[in-house]
């Protein structure tokens, strides 16, 4: 950095300060008496560059404003480390408020505005900050030995970045170790919590199995309840049917027909069968089925009615047979009927009459022939000569040409045969006559039977229209029928309740008693079913409570498992984080070791280089008297005194020589800074460095200033007076009574 | 000796690049550890070197800005 121009208004003692066209290389000498403003010039440079001065901090800048003025301004034009020209402007009012801008020289618009931004931009362009400037490039009037802070030395050595990084990594390690300790504590706490949680692996499965079993039991109980409800409903339905049909049966009386009795008994029976089916479906033992007495009575009644029905069927069958016999109902061929029997008899009677007529004729003829042949034979036997006999012989020869008297016995034999035939025919005729009489008698009997049968049918039909008692009474009076005796017996015993009012009343009373017994049994069964339903409901309620408790326990167990998993995951995450942190620590520990090693080497080489530079610069400022210097790491200087033939401490050296050596050290630091910043040229400010120098030393030191370093080319030197100023130097004289300083190069 | 006849003391003033110094130093250290440490974890050391170089470059870039 080279100061190219410096302008200010109302700053410190100056109303106007304008130094333009300053030489970029060479010495700029500021001289003048005390209070003439020499130091104010370099303070103005410092204020322009860094926003503060060696004596005024940023908060004290109000003191920089010229007394009585409202505002001060300072403008510094300089070349940066990039060799570009920049102009920084700062304004300070009487209250200390500052404003700043930075622009490339010649540009209309500033590149940076604001105090902080300008400070940062100048730092970047200069390559050093205020402290580094003060400790390397600005030599105050009363410098201390070394005079540079460790931070500045580290920066100059290039160690600062490495050391800063090492410190940062060390801090990170400390943070990681703290986090590891914190993580370990968390893990320990989590382990304790996990131990307290005491999660059992099988617990959830056991609870779920218990819950599933309870749910199945609940479903079974629900089915049981449904079954009981269905059983109760079906029982009640069957009972209602039995009640209803038995009630209808109880309404039967003497006027009720057999069909009505049978129908109602059948309905009661069916209702009882329905009850049996209900009980069977619900696995009730038959002994426990209600209505046993009613069932037995009904079955007995059914048997009795069945017997009556059988009798009635026999009656009907009988009537049917009679009707068929009478021909009122068509019948199959061959069936014995009145008409067919009569027809047969008539035919047989006619046949006998015809055969008897034919047989009579044959008997007559045989008898005549026998008598004629016998008479002819007798005539021939006893009166062969008679005329009649002579007349007979030709007839015989006509019939039998070989007739001879010797055949007369044959003739008698034939006559006998005819007579026998006539006798036989007469016998048959008598037999036929007898059969004819029989047929006539049979026809008469059929006629009589027809009348009887018709009367029976009439009686049966009349009885059928009567009530059952009257019907039975009439039927048993019929003279014909195998069933009559049985029906009469049934009417006296089994069927008496149907026919007799008293017996029927007794029977109905028994039936009513059976019905009442059935009701009581049903009530008992209903009570038992209700008790079973209540028990099932209670079991269901208990199972519901159990399931709720199990569900709650399952949810709690799940929550515990989730908590366990979360804590274990947290432990795993913490373990992974611990591993990562440990790895980071290991990496950083190695990094720090390497950084410290590199820093140490860097520091050693920097110090060697600095000592080498000081050792070479010191003779330039001591006129070769102190060529051998020993400078430790804290830049403590010991000089080799040829007079004492030994190194002497800094305090043992004369004040003039000490300041000469300090000047050499400061030039070395300035060179180090310039070299660290880059290759650009650098200015340095020396505030009255030659106070203890004699004129010879001043002359030689001024001469040496520009020879120490190639980079430190612009040297600002403040002194009371310069007798040794050379023509090439820029000499600016400050006067106490003047409040302006103007130079235009 | 006449001081004016001395060579310029600034010649050869060595200002070392910390990045380069660290790189050279770390590689030399790793080489030495590798050859002397039976259980040397080179991967860990190279990670440390990479960490430092990355962070240093970041710091230097930040300082330049």
Interface residues (C-beta under 8 A of the other chain):
Chain A: X124 X158 X159 X161 X162 X164 X165 X168 X169 X583 X586 X587 X588 X590 X591 X593 X594 X595 X597 X598 X601 X602 X605 X606 X609 X613 X616 X617 X619 X620 X623 X624 X627 X671 X672 X675 X676 X700 X703 X704 X707 X708 X709 X710 X711
Chain B: X1 X2 X3 X4 X6 X7 X8 X9 X10 X11 X13 X14 X15 X16 X17 X18 X21 X22 X25 X26 X29 X44 X45 X47 X48 X49 X51 X52 X55 X56 X59 X60 X63 X64 X65
